Amino acid sequence: MRRLRFGLGLGLTVVSTGCPSGDDGNDPAGMPTGITAGGSSSGGDDGVPDDDAGITTDNQTADDGTSTGEMNCGEENFLLEAVPPNVMLVLDRSGSMADNFWDGDNNAATADVTRWNSLFNVVDSVVTSFNTDINFGAQYFPSDSAQDAYGAPACMVDVSPEVPVDIMNAEAILASLAPADIGDLMGATPATAGVESALAHLRSLDPDVDRFVILVTDGAANCGADSDLSTCPAVGCELMETYDDRLPQVVAEAFDDEGIPTLVVGIDVNPTAGVQGVGNDGQPEADTYLRLNDVAVAGGRPLDDAAKFFNAQNELELQSALDQIAGQVVSCTLPLADEPLSPAFVEIEIAGMLWDRIDDCPTEDGWVFTNPDGPYDAIELCGAACTALAEQGALDVTFGCPPSG
C-alpha cells in the first residue's frame, strides 16, 4: 500500500510498503498494484513493458527461488500543495464604524480607537499573512458613494466588488480600504446587498476551487425594504428602520445550493442588549445578537457555542477571530501527484483518526474525491475533517491494495 504525508507548504516523503497482488501481479482492473510518484518502470519480469508511467514491477524472490508476486511500491519525495481558496471579505463601512469607539487593545490606560481603525489593522494583518495561501477579494457595504441620509442614498452598494478575487491580492485590498484614522464614514448597513454582490462574483469563479464569504459587521442589516408612507412617517423610514430578513435567506441558499459558506464576525455586539432601533433613529428594529446568530447558522459554519458567530469585543479578539477563520478556510482540496489505482481502497487519517469517504461534502464529515467518477486526481476534506486538517496541519493518505487472489 502507498502512504502519502500531506503538510501545509512542506516537502513531503511518500513511503510505500509492499502491496499484495494477484497471481499475475495485477489488481482486478488488470493494472499493476505498485506505482511510484514519478519516473520510469523497473522493467520487471512480469511482462509489463517499460514506460514513463512511474510503474514499479519489482517482484520479490522467496528463499526457494520462486517469485512471491509481491511488489515494491518504492519511495519518492515530492511536494503536495493545497489549492488556495477564493474568499470574499464583505466589510461593514457604515457610519457607526467610525462613530463608535472601543477599547482596541483591552487596556484601559490607552486611548480608545474607532471600530474602523481596528478593522483596518486586522484586515491588513490577515491579508498580508495569508497572501499566498488565500485568494482574497473585498466588498464594502455601503460603498464610498453612500451619503449621510435617511433613505436610499445611505444604502448604496457597488454591484461588483471593489476588489475582485485574485492571487497575491493584499496590496490591492489595502489600497481600497478607507484610511484607518478616517474621522467620518457615511451610510447605513446594507449587508444583504453586499453579500449578494460578493456571491455573484464568487459564482463567476471556478466552482472546483473552494469559495467562502467572510462577513464582518457591527450591526443588524437594513436597507432591505421599500418605503411605505402608509406605515412610515417619513420617506426612507422602512429602509432604515426595518431589519432586512433576506440576509439569512441569501447566505442559506449559497451554502445549501452551492456549498459556499458564510462565516460571520460581529464587532462589539452586546448579547444582552435585546431589541434596539425602536423609533425613527435610522437603525433597524432588531436584536443584533440574535440576528447575527441566524446568519451564522444559515451560512453553514456556526460556532458550537451560544454565540454562533465570532463576537469580538476589542481589536485583539477581532484579530483572533479573523486569524482563526483564515486558518479554517485555507484549502481542504488537495491535488494528488498521481491517481490511486484502486480508489475504493484509499484511506485518510488525521492525527490517528480515520475519516470515511462520504457522499455529500456540504453536509457530512469525511472526504470525497473532487471528481467522484474520476479522474481521481484530488481529494477534499469536508466538515470536521477539514477543521481537523486546519488544526493539525498534516494528514496521511493510504493507497491500499485490493485483497490478493
Backbone hydrogen bonds, N-H to C=O, Kabsch-Sander energy under -0.5 kcal/mol:
donor,donor_aa,acceptor,acceptor_aa,energy
2,R,399,F,-2.6
3,R,15,V,-1.6
4,L,397,V,-4.1
5,R,13,T,-0.5
6,F,4,L,-0.6
6,F,395,L,-3.2
8,L,393,G,-1.5
9,G,7,G,-0.7
10,L,7,G,-1.3
12,L,78,F,-1.8
14,V,76,E,-2.5
15,V,3,R,-1.4
15,V,13,T,-0.6
16,S,14,V,-0.5
16,S,74,G,-1.3
17,T,1,M,-2.1
19,C,71,M,-1.3
22,G,26,N,-1.1
25,G,22,G,-1.9
27,D,31,M,-3.2
30,G,27,D,-2.7
33,T,25,G,-1.0
36,T,54,G,-2.9
41,S,51,D,-2.1
42,S,55,I,-0.7
54,G,39,G,-0.7
56,T,34,G,-0.9
59,N,57,T,-1.2
60,Q,70,E,-0.9
62,A,66,T,-2.9
65,G,62,A,-1.9
68,T,60,Q,-2.6
69,G,60,Q,-0.5
71,M,19,C,-1.1
72,N,58,D,-0.9
73,C,71,M,-0.8
76,E,14,V,-1.5
78,F,12,L,-1.6
80,L,10,L,-0.6
83,V,333,T,-1.6
86,N,210,D,-3.1
87,V,85,P,-0.6
87,V,135,N,-2.9
88,M,212,F,-2.5
89,L,87,V,-0.6
89,L,137,G,-2.7
90,V,88,M,-0.6
90,V,214,I,-3.0
91,L,89,L,-0.7
91,L,139,Q,-2.6
92,D,216,V,-1.7
93,R,91,L,-0.5
93,R,141,F,-2.4
95,G,187,G,-2.1
97,M,94,S,-1.6
98,A,94,S,-0.5
98,A,95,G,-1.1
99,D,95,G,-1.9
100,N,96,S,-1.8
102,W,113,V,-2.8
104,G,102,W,-1.7
106,N,103,D,-1.4
110,T,107,N,-1.8
113,V,102,W,-2.2
115,R,97,M,-0.5
115,R,100,N,-1.8
116,W,97,M,-2.4
118,S,114,T,-1.8
119,L,115,R,-2.5
120,F,116,W,-2.9
121,N,117,N,-2.0
122,V,118,S,-2.5
123,V,119,L,-2.8
124,D,120,F,-2.4
125,S,121,N,-2.1
126,V,122,V,-2.8
127,V,123,V,-2.6
128,T,124,D,-1.5
129,S,125,S,-2.5
130,F,126,V,-2.5
131,N,128,T,-1.0
133,D,130,F,-0.6
134,I,130,F,-2.1
135,N,85,P,-2.8
136,F,134,I,-0.9
136,F,166,D,-0.5
137,G,87,V,-1.8
138,A,163,V,-2.3
139,Q,89,L,-3.1
141,F,91,L,-2.3
143,S,156,M,-2.7
146,A,143,S,-1.8
147,Q,153,P,-2.5
149,A,147,Q,-1.8
151,G,149,A,-0.9
154,A,151,G,-2.1
155,C,152,A,-2.4
156,M,153,P,-0.5
163,V,138,A,-2.3
166,D,136,F,-1.4
168,M,131,N,-0.9
169,N,166,D,-0.5
173,I,169,N,-2.1
174,L,170,A,-2.6
175,A,171,E,-1.9
176,S,172,A,-1.1
176,S,173,I,-0.5
177,L,173,I,-1.0
182,I,179,P,-1.7
188,A,154,A,-2.7
191,A,189,T,-2.2
194,G,190,P,-1.8
195,V,191,A,-2.7
196,E,192,T,-2.8
197,S,193,A,-2.2
198,A,194,G,-2.1
199,L,195,V,-2.8
200,A,196,E,-2.3
201,H,197,S,-1.8
202,L,198,A,-2.3
203,R,199,L,-2.6
204,S,200,A,-0.7
204,S,201,H,-1.0
205,L,202,L,-1.6
209,V,206,D,-1.6
212,F,86,N,-2.1
213,V,261,P,-2.2
214,I,88,M,-2.7
215,L,213,V,-0.6
215,L,263,L,-2.7
216,V,90,V,-2.5
216,V,214,I,-0.5
217,T,265,V,-2.3
222,N,189,T,-2.1
223,C,239,L,-3.0
231,T,228,D,-1.7
232,C,228,D,-2.3
237,C,234,A,-2.1
240,M,236,G,-2.1
241,E,237,C,-3.0
242,T,238,E,-1.3
244,D,221,A,-2.0
245,D,243,Y,-1.2
247,L,244,D,-1.4
249,Q,245,D,-0.6
250,V,246,R,-2.6
251,V,247,L,-2.1
252,A,248,P,-2.1
253,E,249,Q,-2.2
254,A,250,V,-1.8
255,F,251,V,-1.9
256,D,252,A,-3.2
257,D,253,E,-2.4
258,E,253,E,-0.5
258,E,254,A,-1.3
259,G,255,F,-1.4
260,I,254,A,-2.1
262,T,299,G,-1.5
263,L,213,V,-2.8
265,V,215,L,-3.0
266,G,310,F,-3.5
267,I,217,T,-2.0
268,D,266,G,-0.6
268,D,312,A,-3.4
270,N,268,D,-0.5
273,A,270,N,-1.2
276,Q,286,A,-2.4
281,D,279,G,-1.8
285,E,241,E,-2.3
286,A,276,Q,-1.4
286,A,284,P,-1.1
288,T,286,A,-0.9
291,R,287,D,-2.6
292,L,288,T,-2.6
293,N,289,Y,-1.8
294,D,290,L,-2.1
295,V,291,R,-1.9
296,A,292,L,-2.5
297,V,293,N,-2.3
298,A,294,D,-2.5
299,G,295,V,-2.0
300,G,297,V,-1.4
301,R,262,T,-0.5
301,R,296,A,-0.8
303,L,308,K,-2.1
305,D,303,L,-1.6
308,K,306,A,-0.7
310,F,264,V,-2.4
311,N,309,F,-0.7
312,A,266,G,-2.4
312,A,310,F,-0.8
315,E,104,G,-1.0
316,L,104,G,-1.2
318,L,314,N,-2.1
319,Q,315,E,-2.8
320,S,316,L,-2.2
321,A,317,E,-2.4
322,L,318,L,-2.4
323,D,319,Q,-2.4
324,Q,320,S,-2.5
325,I,321,A,-2.5
326,A,322,L,-2.6
327,G,323,D,-2.2
328,Q,324,Q,-1.9
329,V,325,I,-2.3
330,V,326,A,-1.1
334,L,332,C,-0.6
334,L,379,I,-3.2
336,L,377,D,-3.1
345,F,342,S,-2.4
346,V,343,P,-1.3
347,E,398,T,-2.2
348,I,355,W,-0.7
349,E,396,D,-2.7
350,I,353,M,-2.6
353,M,350,I,-2.1
354,L,352,G,-0.5
355,W,348,I,-2.6
358,I,367,W,-2.7
361,C,359,D,-0.5
363,T,360,D,-0.9
364,E,360,D,-1.6
366,G,364,E,-0.5
366,G,382,C,-1.5
367,W,356,D,-1.7
368,V,380,E,-2.0
370,T,378,A,-1.9
374,G,371,N,-2.3
377,D,375,P,-1.6
379,I,334,L,-2.2
380,E,368,V,-2.7
381,L,332,C,-2.6
382,C,366,G,-3.1
385,A,382,C,-1.9
387,T,383,G,-1.9
388,A,384,A,-2.4
389,L,385,A,-1.9
390,A,386,C,-2.2
391,E,387,T,-2.1
392,Q,388,A,-2.6
393,G,389,L,-3.3
395,L,6,F,-1.8
396,D,349,E,-3.1
397,V,4,L,-3.1
398,T,347,E,-2.9
399,F,2,R,-5.2
399,F,397,V,-0.6
400,G,345,F,-1.9
400,G,398,T,-1.1
